[in-house]
């Protein structure tokens, strides 16, 4: 039978030796004044003797080479939570260059008495001026969505093809930016609206470089266009 010595210490009492049996089949019992207490849990021993002797700490010394002394110990599991990497939402800055260019052209036509072409060009310039101030392309982690206003409100259904103005990048089959040096028009084709593919055209009323960079990052490289 193998035995070990366990010492209970307190701040005010001397060390009190106790008899402990760790032999096979003994169920690890602590002998105190003829009373056997199973050592399956240190907290149980502390509960019984803590009020008298204070908390117990154990020091175990093996009495023989074949004995495997076990010391009760607390197990602390540290769980590390991995934060899911989330792609940053990007909203390209508005760019008024196209609208201002059209309004400038209309003004020049009016100055030369070319009122007929000046009217539609001027109206288009005014429309784009308003749209530049309110329409936003919002690129989140999974889709491009058209929103309006500084608070990025829903833009409703698409007036031309129906459905929400939101398209997942995974459905893009191609996109183009015309022209890279002075972007005026952005085009993309997606299969979300209909399986055979739906084409969309938007005037570039946003920062062209930012628009190109985020399209490359989220939808993949364009087949033809790119900033020079």
Protein Blocks (a to p, Z undefined) as FASTA:
>chain_A
ZZdddddddfkbccddddddfbehklppadeehiacdfkbfklmmmmmmmmnopaddddd
dfbfkbccddddddddddddddddddddddddddfklmmmmmmmmmmmmmnopaklmmmm
mmmmmmmmmmmmmgccdddfkbccddedjkopaebjafklgpjddddfklpgbdcdddfk
lcfbdcdddfklpmnopadddddfbdfklmmmmmmmmnopafkbccZZ
